[in-house]
Amino acid sequence: MMPIIALVFPSKPDFTNLAWEGIKYGNFIQVSIDFLITAFAIFIFVKAINTAKDKMSKEEEAEETVEVDSKEELLKRNP
């Protein structure tokens, strides 16, 4: 995912070399950013699939409805 981000930003975002008094926290930041980007992309993909499924199921429900004749409806109401 980072190569796609690198296309957006002119400089390459690489945090792996960050360190503070011997503690290399840059790799953690890099992995966290990669995870968030990947999770967001998967979320958008799944949301799009669910929306498409809902639209398809609504269309199928509309096709499956059987029209009842008005006489039959009156007979159902009056026992």
Backbone torsions as a table, in degrees:
resi	resn	phi	psi	omega
1	MET	NA	-29.1	-177.3
2	MET	-65.0	-31.8	175.8
3	PRO	-61.6	-32.8	177.4
4	ILE	-66.9	-42.0	177.6
5	ILE	-64.9	-35.5	179.3
6	ALA	-64.9	-28.3	176.6
7	LEU	-70.1	-32.1	-179.0
8	VAL	-74.9	-44.2	-178.2
9	PHE	-96.6	139.0	-178.0
10	PRO	-66.5	-34.6	178.1
11	SER	-96.6	155.2	-178.6
12	LYS	-80.8	120.2	178.1
13	PRO	-79.1	102.4	-179.8
14	ASP	-131.5	114.7	-176.7
15	PHE	-104.5	5.3	-172.5
16	THR	-67.4	-20.4	-176.8
17	ASN	-92.4	2.2	-179.8
18	LEU	-73.0	136.9	178.6
19	ALA	-152.8	152.9	177.6
20	TRP	-138.1	112.7	-179.1
21	GLU	49.0	47.2	176.1
22	GLY	87.6	-9.2	178.8
23	ILE	-93.5	116.1	-177.9
24	LYS	-90.5	91.9	-178.6
25	TYR	-94.4	-6.7	-178.0
26	GLY	-64.6	-38.9	179.7
27	ASN	-64.4	-38.3	177.5
28	PHE	-62.3	-42.9	178.5
29	ILE	-63.5	-43.2	-179.9
30	GLN	-62.2	-45.6	-179.9
31	VAL	-66.7	-37.5	178.8
32	SER	-64.1	-43.5	178.1
33	ILE	-64.3	-43.4	177.4
34	ASP	-59.7	-42.7	179.7
35	PHE	-63.2	-45.9	-178.6
36	LEU	-63.5	-39.9	178.5
37	ILE	-65.6	-45.0	179.3
38	THR	-64.8	-43.8	179.7
39	ALA	-62.5	-40.7	178.8
40	PHE	-64.9	-42.4	179.5
41	ALA	-63.4	-42.7	178.5
42	ILE	-66.1	-39.9	178.1
43	PHE	-59.3	-47.2	179.9
44	ILE	-63.1	-41.0	179.8
45	PHE	-63.3	-47.1	-179.7
46	VAL	-66.1	-39.2	178.5
47	LYS	-63.0	-40.2	178.3
48	ALA	-65.9	-40.5	178.4
49	ILE	-64.6	-44.1	179.7
50	ASN	-64.0	-38.6	177.6
51	THR	-64.2	-42.5	178.2
52	ALA	-64.6	-40.6	177.8
53	LYS	-61.8	-44.0	179.9
54	ASP	-61.7	-42.7	179.1
55	LYS	-64.5	-40.0	179.6
56	MET	-67.5	-39.6	-179.5
57	SER	-69.2	-35.6	176.7
58	LYS	-65.6	-38.1	177.8
59	GLU	-66.5	-39.7	179.0
60	GLU	-66.5	-39.4	178.5
61	GLU	-64.1	-38.1	179.4
62	ALA	-66.6	-36.2	179.2
63	GLU	-72.8	-31.6	-175.0
64	GLU	-81.2	-15.4	-178.8
65	THR	-65.6	130.5	-178.9
66	VAL	-97.8	130.3	179.0
67	GLU	-79.5	128.5	-179.4
68	VAL	-99.0	134.7	179.2
69	ASP	-64.7	148.8	-177.7
70	SER	-63.4	-32.3	177.8
71	LYS	-66.7	-41.7	178.8
72	GLU	-65.2	-36.5	179.0
73	GLU	-64.9	-41.9	178.6
74	LEU	-65.2	-37.2	178.9
75	LEU	-68.5	-33.0	178.6
76	LYS	-69.4	-35.5	-176.1
77	ARG	-73.7	-36.9	-177.0
78	ASN	-99.7	110.9	-179.4
79	PRO	-77.7	NA	NA
